[in-house]
Amino acid sequence: MTGCDSTTKKINTMEDQKNPKEHLTSAADTTPKVIGIGGIFFFSENTKETKDWYSKNLGLEINEWGSVSFESRDINHPDQINSLQWNSFKKGDEYFSPSTKDFMINYRVQNIEGLVKKLKENGVTILDSIATYDYGKFIHIMDKEGAKIELWEPSDNKNDQ
């Protein structure tokens, strides 16, 4: 049984909660798609002051790379640790180009090659080629509102802890 509140959010009953894994992606699923958030990046007039404010007031711990790393377990692979990066960039930083937005979201994806193929078929603007690093594969696209999006497929060994 499902109901809606005044903001039309889906409300699940206890029956729906009995087996929440039924609603999750199978570990064997290789469908090209977004599977989570990998990072939140935004412009700041003064990145040091911004990071200091978040550290002092909200307890964020800035790491050696100048970002914050939020870690969580992967529900389909409990031995793996997922990381969500949070970082501010100096306003106007070219890393966000050609977007004029004040933010960029990094989405964790699976099957990045298949996803890029699908995006090209759908006419999505692809900004570069897939780049491979020790910690995964990356590519950048533009959404329909002109925001740059970073897609990241983590390497298999990145999350093995």
C-alpha positions in Angstrom: 0.0 0.0 0.0 1.3 3.4 -0.9 0.1 6.9 0.0 1.0 10.4 -0.8 1.4 13.4 1.5 0.7 17.0 0.6 4.0 17.2 -1.2 3.3 14.1 -3.2 6.2 12.1 -1.7 5.8 8.4 -1.8 5.1 6.9 1.6 5.9 3.2 2.0 4.1 1.0 4.4 5.8 -1.6 6.7 5.0 -4.2 4.0 7.1 -2.4 1.5 10.0 -2.2 4.0 10.2 -6.0 4.6 12.6 -6.6 1.7 14.2 -3.3 0.7 16.8 -5.1 -1.4 14.0 -5.9 -4.0 14.2 -2.2 -4.9 18.0 -2.1 -5.3 20.1 -2.7 -8.2 21.5 -6.3 -8.4 25.2 -6.7 -8.0 25.3 -8.4 -11.4 23.4 -5.5 -13.1 25.6 -3.8 -15.8 23.0 -1.5 -17.2 24.7 1.8 -18.1 23.4 4.3 -15.5 24.1 6.5 -12.6 24.4 4.5 -9.3 25.1 7.3 -6.9 26.7 10.7 -6.2 30.5 10.8 -6.3 31.1 14.4 -5.5 29.6 17.9 -5.0 31.8 20.8 -6.2 30.9 24.5 -6.1 32.4 27.9 -6.6 33.5 30.1 -3.7 34.9 33.6 -3.6 37.5 32.5 -1.1 37.9 28.8 -0.9 40.1 28.8 2.3 37.6 30.9 4.2 34.7 28.7 2.9 36.4 25.5 4.0 37.4 27.0 7.3 33.8 28.0 7.9 32.5 24.5 7.1 35.1 23.0 9.3 34.5 25.3 12.3 30.7 25.4 12.1 29.7 22.0 10.6 32.7 19.9 11.6 33.8 19.0 8.1 37.4 17.6 8.1 39.4 18.9 5.2 41.8 16.2 3.9 45.3 16.6 2.4 43.8 17.3 -1.1 41.7 20.2 0.2 38.4 18.3 0.0 36.1 16.4 2.3 35.5 12.7 1.8 32.3 11.2 3.1 32.6 7.4 3.2 29.8 4.8 3.3 29.4 1.1 2.6 28.1 -0.2 -0.7 24.8 -2.0 0.2 25.4 -4.6 -2.7 29.0 -5.1 -1.8 29.3 -4.4 2.0 33.1 -4.9 1.9 33.4 -1.9 -0.4 33.6 1.6 0.8 32.1 4.4 -1.4 33.4 7.9 -1.2 31.6 11.2 -1.9 33.9 14.2 -2.4 33.0 17.7 -1.3 35.1 20.6 -2.5 34.9 24.3 -3.2 36.7 25.8 -6.2 37.8 29.4 -6.7 35.0 31.3 -8.6 35.7 31.1 -12.3 37.9 28.0 -12.1 38.2 26.5 -15.6 37.4 23.0 -14.3 33.7 23.9 -14.5 34.0 25.2 -18.1 32.1 25.5 -20.4 29.4 25.7 -17.8 28.5 29.0 -16.3 26.8 27.4 -13.3 28.3 27.7 -9.8 28.3 24.0 -9.2 29.2 20.6 -10.7 28.0 17.2 -9.6 30.0 14.1 -10.0 27.8 11.0 -10.5 29.1 7.5 -9.8 28.2 5.3 -12.8 28.4 1.7 -13.9 29.3 0.7 -17.4 30.7 4.1 -18.4 31.4 3.0 -22.0 27.8 1.9 -22.5 26.5 5.0 -20.8 28.5 7.2 -23.2 27.2 5.3 -26.2 23.6 5.9 -24.9 24.3 9.6 -24.2 25.7 10.1 -27.8 22.6 8.3 -29.2 20.4 10.7 -27.2 22.3 13.8 -28.5 23.9 14.7 -25.2 26.9 17.0 -25.5 30.0 15.0 -24.6 32.9 17.4 -23.6 35.9 15.0 -23.7 36.9 11.4 -24.0 36.9 8.8 -21.2 40.0 9.3 -19.1 41.3 6.4 -17.0 43.2 6.7 -13.7 44.1 4.3 -10.9 40.9 5.3 -9.1 38.5 5.1 -12.1 37.3 6.4 -15.4 35.9 9.9 -15.9 34.1 11.8 -18.6 32.3 15.2 -18.7 29.0 16.0 -20.3 26.6 19.0 -20.3 23.0 18.7 -19.1 20.1 20.4 -20.9 20.4 23.5 -18.6 24.1 24.0 -19.4 25.5 22.5 -16.2 28.7 20.5 -16.6 28.4 17.0 -15.1 31.3 14.7 -14.2 30.7 11.0 -14.6 32.9 8.6 -12.7 33.1 4.8 -12.8 35.3 3.9 -9.8 38.0 1.3 -10.5 37.2 -2.1 -8.9 40.3 -1.9 -6.6 39.5 1.6 -5.4 36.7 0.6 -3.0 38.2 -2.7 -1.8 39.1 -2.2 1.8 
